[in-house]
Amino acid sequence: MHSYFRVFLIGYALPTCAVMVGLLYATAEGKDAPKRDWELVRSVSNPYGGTMDLVLIPVTKQRDRKYYKDIGSIVCGKRAKCIVNFWTDRTHIPTRADMPVADLSVMTADYERSPAYKEPQLHLACWLYPNQAIGESMGCRYYPGAQRPPEK
């Protein structure tokens, strides 16, 4: 090999290729790992055993059942028993399992995994539905102090 070609290969071509491969890898990683728009704010001790995980989500996702299930699955990981509660307002995420009614009234959903269930249970707050009949047909949950959906 000519010495000029060796200098070119070692000094320019190989480092450039390495940078290009790195950029391609980073771009591919970005496609596989979308930005996480939710936050596990805290986990509190559950008086019945284990913990309750309290999660903040964006308002735009508060009616998205698949979104809740995906987060519940991620937060619970491999735990056989798990409870995840969701809010869209950080100021209402409680600091303990004994939750004030003001915080429960704006909770958007709860996700629960238990060996007693065939599959995890997800309940959205009834106030998220356009009316009582639709909410109840979807298995909504009436949280203390929350608004009730219209009857029609």
Disulfide bonds with the S-S distance in Angstrom:
Cys76-Cys82 2.07
Cys126-Cys140 1.89
